[in-house]
Amino acid sequence: MENIKLLTVKDLAKITNHRSGEVKFGEKIITIPSSDNGWDFLAKCDADFVVFGIPEDIGVKANHGRPGTASAYENALKSLVNIQHNKFCKGSNLLILGELNVEKEMKESKTLKIHLKEDKKRLFQIVEKIDKEVSHIIHQIIKVGKIPIIIGGGHNNAYGNIKGLALAKGKPVNAINFDAHTDFRILEGRHSGNGFSYAFEEGFLKKYFIFGLHENFISKSVFNTIKELDNRVKYVSYEDIEVRKNKTFDTQLESALQFIKQEPFGIELDLDAIPNVYSSAMTLSGFSVNQAREYVHFFGKHKNASYLHICEGAPELDETNNSHLTGKLIAYLITDFMKSKTL
């Protein structure tokens, strides 16, 4: 665990707001003691779920996106630890591992210019380095029988999640992605727009479903690629469900599940699919928060649902003093996922 900044009991206490007569998540959440072997402790602890943060926006920058996603993990943590520990969802069923240490990589990335060829190449290399760390950590969490909940960071980290799950299971796995974009772009070097295409090309991703794709954001070349891979890559567009009303949200949830449920699968959710949520590609049109919560619950309750990844949130871009709302939304989605497995 040398590249993980472990969350300590002291860290937890600092951000937990204690109140008489109440029990907060932060009072019950498990952390790994510094004196213990991390992976051994994780294997033996009672918690089913493990939260892991990736505070970076390097993959977003490499994809010409707006930086800011590095702040989502810390923001979400402050909300998560202050929800109520009760019969519906228990903090004691959650271990917060901590965050990937990317301080050096973030510092270097700030000096690089995306329009310069060599700098862009270096950004791709840094993302590849992060890929290796993420896949190793996710692999380890799943191998000890726990369910990872990953807070990004950019959507480039889908690659590491999928690879880690595939290595833990010893076979290619599936993924469902609640997203306005395919993130299935060309293999030009690693960034936030091609995590799934790289995972597919390298044999870690078997089947992939994009839920709520915005038709305005799919290029002809990517569309043709998906068309050629129809038996392994499918999508339903946002417009088909909410604009033209050719399909319904509920029936498409079921259709997507039928496509991916035969193998272990990851649940991916890009916050830029939800209107007015600060993200690297913020939108005014898209599915509602309640639909996002329903999506997480629906897929999470299936036995093959193996991780949840919430990414692309960028609360630091919010200048209205409401940046805590992004963290609050992430906390809702995390507890919806936990409840889907326990209630």
QUIRA-V472569 format. One line per field, one symbol per residue. phi: phi as a letter, one per 20 degrees, with the letter a starting at -180 (. if undefined). A space follows every 10 residues. Layout:
phi=???
This chain:
phi=.fddeffdff gfffdeefbg nccegfedge ceffeefgff fffefefedc ecdceccfff ffdmeefqff efffffgffg fdefebffbd ffecdefpcf ecgfffffff eedfeegfff gffgffffff gfffffffgf fffenddfcd demefgfggf ffffffffem afcdbdcebf cflcffedpf bfebffffff fenedeccce dngeffddff ffgfffffdg fcccbcefff eddemfcdgf ffgffffffd ffcgceddce ffedgmefbf cgcdcrffgf ffffgfffff fffefdaccd bmfcgffede mdffffffff fgffffffff ece
